[in-house]
Each structure stands twice: as C-alpha cells, then as structure tokens.
Amino acid sequence: MPVVRARVTAAIGLHARPAAEFVRAVAETLLPVTIAKPGESPVDARSLLEVMTADFASGTEVVLALDDHEHPSPAALASLEGLKDLLESQG
C-alpha cells in the first residue's frame, strides 16, 4: 500500500476549515485515502468527523495511504502527493 508522509501546517491543525478543505480534496480524488499519526490506526480521510476527532494538531506528522491499492496508477500517486502538498500549505 503506497504511503506518503506529510506535516500538518494549519495553525489550528485539522479542525474546522482546514479539515473541511482537506476532506473535500480527498473526496474529489475518488480514492480510498486514509490518514493516521505514525504507529496509530488510520481513519477514513473522506470523513470530516473521523478526521476532526483524530486530533491532528499543527506540526503533527501524518501518514496518508491509499487503502487497498497494491499497484496504484501514476494518477493515484499524484493525487496522494497533491494531498500532501495541501496539508503542508495550509499554514
């Protein structure tokens, strides 16, 4: 399963507007993306409730993964990188 590490840069972390913007971007990819703190259980990145309750504070390193994708397309990998860029530019 492909993974990308990113750092949450929004001053308030993934709460309210930054979380909604991230979840909307994930939903637009139509991919089963998960997000987690390293070593913790992932949550569905398409779910605003799950993302907000996972408490991804500013500065937190997160792992984005394509769930159930052993051999993703180049477009899917590019989408994952785009989500990383979004998380790292919300500051």
Secondary structure, DSSP 8 states (H G I E B T S, - for coil): --EEEEE--STT-SSHHHHHHHHHHHHHHTS-EEEE-TTS--EETT-HHHHHHT---TT-EEEEEETT-SS--HHHHHHHHHHHHHHTT--
